[in-house]
Amino acid sequence: MKSNLSLEPKTTANDLDACIAIAWLDLVAATEDDLDGDDWLALCGDIDEGEIYREWFIWYDEEVSQEWEAYDIATNQRIVASDSTELKARIDLLEDGINSQAKAS
């Protein structure tokens, strides 16, 4: 996404705040092409319910796959399971493995 914003230096605090806000919007627009589908989960309106489990966002996809899905924004990982217990067990395995590697280092 290209931006046509023109940022000119200003002297007042309000103008500086507006300049910072515009700069952030320009930065987000510039990185839009680098994002994949899972990066937009937080902005997606069709995921009405979910929960955080061990820093993973988990939800039941009733409309498309009818499966439990989890997404970890920190690692950009997504896993799918047939029920929430299985999903949480798989998350536990991944997280425990990561924690074991961190302790061994």
PyMOL commands that set and color helices and strands:
alter all, ss='L'
color gray80, all
select helices_A, chain A and resi 13-34+37-43+84-104
alter helices_A, ss='H'
color red, helices_A
select strands_A, chain A and resi 51-53+56-61+67-72+77-81
alter strands_A, ss='S'
color yellow, strands_A
deselect
rebuild
show_as cartoon
